[in-house]
Amino acid sequence: MSVVTSPTIEFAAPLDAPPSGVHHGAARAANDNVAAEASRILAAVLDADEGYSRLLLKAAAGAGKSFVLRRLVADAIAHTNTRRIAVVAFTNKQVFLLAGDLGDALGRDRVCLFVSSRRLHDVPDDVLHRATVITKTAEIPDSCEVIVATCHKLGAISERNRQLQYFGAGVNGEAPFDVLFVDEAWQIAHHVFGMVSNAAPIWVGVGDVGQLPPIEVGTNPWRGDPGYNPWRAWPTGYGNDPLTWSDELPAVHRPAAGHLGLWRAFYPDWKYDLHCVAAPRDRLSKFGAMPDVSAAIWEQVGTGVPTLVEVDGLLDADAADVDLPLVEFLESLLDDLFTAGFTLTTAEYDDATGEPTGKLRKQKPGSKGGNPLVAVLATRNQAVDDATDAVERLREKHGLTDHDLLASTVDSWQGQTNGFTVALHPLTGASKLDEFNSAFGRLAVTCTRATHGLLLVARPGLDDLLREAPARPGTPFGEPGVRQLPRQTHQRILRTFARGKLTVST
């Protein structure tokens, strides 16, 4: 185990000063305005007053896109020119949540979760009571107007024919559904979306443009067209298409106000200024007494400003991103945190206006409900195995649950939310930028899960690496997209972090 030898740690403020922003109801209203315009356009398409085939709503991480999706689904199913709509996502975990939320909004008898019989036992009990759950087309009740499924389930072989035979075409007269909604659209690859693309004549995609694709870019069996790669998210093929309407949600709900500079750095091409519903002091962290260095680190994390600690003096790592000594350092910080105790405080907002109600929601170890308190993230499975071992030791020592503390790969944790994120920087210890460690999506998921605080740790040398490593293209394989070069992306992100350095002995 490493022992801190630095008597204290001081943090340099971010090189890019945290920006001012619009908060509360004013930020929320910006999203509401875009959602209202999307609903108007969709209604005009259904009325044949507009000729669009696709609507794409781009969202930053934590923009409340699920809320907007539910609104658009409700508006669509209420239209006279819709008989039935489908809602798809990539994973079962996503569709379970969607079905429950849509059932709450529209009524259990109107929403059907269409799931594989092999996954029926995975459906949470509360979802079984909030939506109609079936495994076969012939079991879909006549009352169900909204069918929620994964792309693989809805797009199974002959499934479209079974739907047409069982309940016929929608108002459109050809396809079984009148509108196809796609949640986390930028997570679904071209060849996967192709399974369901003929389910409806109108597609509505909502999602985070920084989401990781479900399959890593690698050997491509369909390399015929050098400008196209079916591993890429399907909306990237419609950037300049005249039949596609698109817009952006300009406000985020998830992060603390101190993270706004980081969020803007991930979305530099946003046509609006990105704003944050949470204002300064809406998200607070209170800590018990702990050793000076740990106290300084956690107090910095608790400010809501992204925090990076570079640790020198550790034993050598097995590999750049499989670094047991660095994980053990994190374990010591987390041990001090849970020994001292801490409380996260969150301002609550009015559902209709986005303005604070004056009430505060508190979470601490042992609390039930809400998001997990602390998530430890790493990129490689082996690194997460090491982190999991540390987490299990800490759970046993402090009597914690997996709601208090958990470990995950970055890829598996996308779409999730937690209080504090503690993570190994994807480039720690690296000697070069490669396809894996420099991926925009992996960095984005690492940095955008937290509501209260973000702590990244790394060995020294990130700045030297980014200054000296050979450049990599931003859009490999001639694929479409506007991603900037990885070197510039990582440098831009680091400029939003408060940074401190420590020396340890072993």
N, C-alpha and C positions, 0 to 999 in steps of 0.2 A: 504494500500500500504506500502511496506517495504521502509525504509530509510537506506542508507549505513552509518554506523558509523565508519568503518575503514577509516583512513585518506588517505590511498593509498593501492595499491595492488602490490605485487612483484611476479614474476613468476619464478619458478625453471625450469631449462632446462630439457628436457626429459632425463630420466635415461639411455635410449639407444640413443646414439648420432645419429642424422640424418646421414644416410649413404651417401657416394659419389655414383654417378651413371653416366650412359651414357645418353646423352641428344640429342635433335634435330635429325638430319638425321641419326646418328648412331643408336639411339634408334628405330626410325621409320624403318630402314633397317632390324632390327631383326624381326619385325612383317612381313615385306614384304617377308623375306626369308621363314618363316614358312608358310605364305599364298601360296607362290609359290610351296613349297613342297606339300601342301595339294592339290593344283590344279593338280600337276603332278600325285599324287597318284590316284586322282579321275579319271583322264584321263586314267590311266593304268587299273583301275577297269572297266571302260566303254569299254576298248579295250579287256577285259578279260585277260590281262597280270598280273593282281593282283587279288587275291581271296577274298578281303575284302568285307564285307557287310555293314559296318558302318565306318564312319569317324567322329571323335569327336575333335573339336577344343575348348580347354579350354581357357577361358579368365578371366583376372582380371577385376574388375569394371573399365569402362572407357578405355578399351584397343582398341577401334575402331573396335569392332567385326562386327558391321553392315556394315562397309566399306569392311571388308574381305568377309562377306556373299555375298554382291553384286558382288564382283569380282568372287567368286566361282560360283554363279548363271550364270553370263555372260559366264564364261569359259565352264560351263556344257552345256548350251543351244547351244553353238557354236559347240559342238562335234557332229560328224556324227552319233553316236549311241544314240542320244537322240532326241526324237520327242516332248516331253512335260515334264515339271517338275512342282512340287508343292512346295510351300513355306508355312509353317504353323507356327503359334505362339499361345499363350494361350489366349490373349485378343484382342478385336477389335481395341483398341488403337494402339497396336503393328502392326497389319496387315495393318491398314490405312497408317501408316508411311512407312512400307516396300513397299507397292504397289506404293506409290508416288515416292519413291527413285528409285525403279526398273524401273518404267515407264520413269523417267528421263534418266536412264542409257541405257535402251534397246529400248525405244519407246513406246508410249501409246498403239499402236495397238497390241503389242506383250505381254503386261502384263494385266492380268485380276484380279481385286479384286472381289472375290466371297464372298458376304456378305448376311447375313440374311435380309429378307425384313423388319423385325422389326427394324433393325439398319441402314437401308439405309439413313434415315434422319440425322444420326450422322456422315456420311462421310463428311469430310471437303471439302469445295468448291474447294480448290486447288488440292485435290486428284482426284476429278471428272474430272479435266482437264488434269491430268498427267497419269492416268491409265483408262482402260476400266472397268466400274463398273457394275456388274450384280448380280441378286439374284437367278437365276435358271440355272441349267446345260444346258438346251436347248438354253439359250441365249449366251453361250460362243462362240464368233466369231472364225472362222477357223484360223484367224491370230494370236490368242493368244497362246503362247507357255509356258508362265509362269502363273500359277494359284496361287493366294495368298489368304489364308483363315485361319480362326481359326480352331483348331482341331475339335471343335464341329460342325462347318459347313461342313468341308470336310469329316468328319467322321460320318455324320448323317446316320440314318437307310436307307439302300438301295441306298445311294449316289454312292457308288462304282459301283454298277450295272448300274445305270443311266449313269455314265461316260463311262463305257464300251459300252453300247448300243448307246450312242450319238457320241462319237469320237473314240471309239475303244481303243485297247491296244497300249502302246508305242512300241519302238523298241524291248523291252524285250519280247513282245509277250503274256504277261499274265496280268500284272498290267496296270492301265491307265496311270501311270507316270513312267518315267525311273529313276528319282532321286527325293527323298523327302528331302527337306531342312527344318531344324527345328531351328527357331530363339529362343534365350533364352531357350535353351534346358533343362537346369537344373531347370527351373521354372515349367516344365510340368511333372506331376505325371505319374507313370506307367499306371494306369487305364485310364487316359485321352489319353496318347499317343497310347494306344492300339486301340483307335478308328480309327487311320489313319495309323497304322503300316503296313497294307497290300496295301497301295496306290502305293508303288514302291519297287523294290527289293534292292535299295541302299539308305541308310539314311546318311545324313550329318547334324550333330548337332553342333551348335555354341552357346556358352553361358558362363555366369559367374558362376563359381562353388560355389560362395558365395551367390547366389540368394536364396531368401526365396521360399519354395514350396508354391503353390497356396492354399493349404488346410493344416491347422495345423494337426500335428500328434495327434490323439485322439483315441477314440474307433474305432477299425479297424474291419469292418465286414468280412474281408478276412484274418483271422488270422491263417489259416491252416499251413502255412510254417513259422516257427519262424525266419528264415533267410531272409524273404522277406516281404516287406510292400508296397502295391501299392500306398501309399501316397508319397513315396519318388520319387525324380526326376528319370526319366527313364534311363539316362545314367549311373547311379550308378550300374546298373546291368551288365555292360560290362567292368569293370575295367581290368580284366585279360583275356578277351575273345580273342582267336587267330584270329577271323574274324573281329576284331575291330582295326583300326589304330587311334591313338590319339596323339596330340601334344598340346603345350601351346604357346600362344602369349606372348612374354616376355617383352613387353613395354606397358605403359599406356599413354593415351593422356589427360585424364580429369584433374588429380590433378596438383596442384602447386608442384614445386620441394621439398618444405618443407614437403609435405605429403608422400614422398617416403618411409620413415621409417614405417609409419602407414600401407601403402599398403603392404609392405613386411611382416609386422607382421600378416596380414590377410592371406597371402599365403606362409607360412613358408616351405611348401613341394614342392614349385616350383622347377623344375629341372634346370631352368635357373635363373640367377640373374634378378630380376624384375627391369626395368629401366623406366625412365620418359621422355617423349618427351619435356616437358617444363623444361627449365633450370632455375637456380636462377635468379630472377629479370624479368622473362618473364611474371609473373603475379604480378601486383602491386596494392595496395589499398591506396587511398589518402582520408583523413578525414578532415572535418572542426573542429572548436574548440568545445570542449564539456567538462563537468566536469572531474576532474582529474582521478577518478577511472574508469569511462566509457572510457575515452581516453586511459588509460593504457590497458584496456581489449581489445578494438577494435584495437589498434596498435599491440598488441600481435597476435590477430587473423589475422591481415593483413600481418604478416610475412610469412604466409603460413604454419607455424608449428601448428599441432593440439593443441587446447587449452582447458583445463578443469578448471572451476572455482567451488570450493566447497563453499557453502553459509551456514553460521551458523546464528542462531538467528531468524529464520522464525517461524511463527505460525505452528502448527501441520498440516500435510496433511490429506486429507480424506482417502487416501490409499497410499501405497508406490509409485505407478506410476500414481496417480491422485492427483496432488500437485498444487493446485491453488496458494498458496503463492510463490512457485518457478516460476510458469508461470508469475505471476505479477512482479517478479524480472526481468525476461526476458523482459517483456513489458517495464519496465523502461529503460533497456539498449537499446532496439530498439528505444524507444522514443528519447533518446539522440542521437542515430546514425542518425535518419532521420531528427532531428532538425538541427544537424550540417551539414548534407549533406556529400556525399561520392562519389567517382568515382573508378570504377574497370577498370584496364588497362590490356589488353591481347595482347601479341605478336602474329602476324599472321605468318603462315608458308607456304612455297611453297607446293602445293598439290603433286607435283611429287617427291620432295626430302626430305621434312620435315625440311628444313633449314629455319631460319627466313628471312622474306622478308624485314625487317626494318620498316614495317608498324605496327601501334598499333591500336587496337580496344578499344574504351572507352564506358563504360556503367555507367549510374547514374540513380537515380529515375526519372521516366518520359521517359526514353529511350524506344524505341520500337525495337523489334527484339532481337535475342539472347536468352539466358537462363534466367529464372526468377532470380531476384537479391538476394532475401533472402527467404529461406524456413525454417519455424519453424516446427520441427518434434517431435512427441511423440508416444508412443506405444499404449496406450489405447484410445478408442474412446472418453471417457469422458475427458481425458486430452487434446485431440485435440479440443473438444468442447470449453474448457476453452481457449486454444490457439487461436481458431478461433474468439472468442469474443474479445480477446486482439488485434488480427490482424485487425478486423473490426473497433475497436476504433482508432487504429493508422492510418488506411486508411482514415477515416473521418477527423482526425485531420490534417494529412499532405497531403491530396489530392492524395493518392497513388492508384495504380491499383493492380490487382491480379498478374501482371507481376513484380511489385516492391516488393510485400510482400504477402506471402501465408502461410497457415497452412495445414498440412496433417498428417495422420498416416504414420508410417514408412512403413507398408505393402503396402499402396497405392502409395508410392513415389518411389518404386524400379523401376529401369530403367530410372529414371529422372535425370536431371542435373540442378544445380543452382550455383550462385556465392558464397554466404555465406550460410552455414547450421548452424542453431541454434537449439539445441535439448536438451531434458532432457535425461540424461544418463539412459539406460534401467534398471540399478540396483539401481538408486537413492532411498534411504529410505528403501530398501529391507532388510528383516531379514534372508532370505535364497535364495538359487539359485533354481529356478524351471524351468520347461520346457519352459515357456514363456519368462521370463525375461533374462534367460541365453542363449537363442538361438543364435547360431553363425550367422545365416543369418540376424537376426534382428539387431544385433550389426553392421554387415558389411554394411547393407543398410544405417543405421544411419550415418556411418562415411565416406561413399565413394560417396556422391552425389556432393560435392562442388568442384569448380574449383579454388577458391581463399582462402577460410578460413573456418575453422570448430571450432565452440564453443559449448562445452557440459557443462551443469551445473548439479550439484548434491548437495544433502545434504552431510555433512561430514560422513565418515565411510566406504567408498568403500574399502579401504585397509583392514580394520578390517573384513568386510564381507567376502572378498575373502581369508583372512587368516584363519578365524574361521568357516565358514559355512561348513556343511557336503558336501562331494564330490558328484558330479553327474557324471554318465557315459557319455562319449562323443557320443556313438552310441546307444541310447535307443532302446528297443524292439528287440535287436539282429539284427538290420538292418545293411546292408553293409555300408562301408564308412570308412574314415580315420580321422574324426574330432577328435581333441584333447579334453581333458576334459575341460568343461566350465570354471572352476576355472583358469587353466593355460592359456586358451585363453584370458580371460578378463585381467589377470595380464600382459600378454605379450603386449596386446593392450595399456594398461595404461602407460607402460614404454616408449611409443613413444610420450606422451603428455607433453607439457609445462603445469605446474600446479600452480594455485594460490588459496589463501583462503581469504574469506571476512566475516565480521560480520555485520549483519544488525539489526535494531530495527524496531518495527512495531508501 
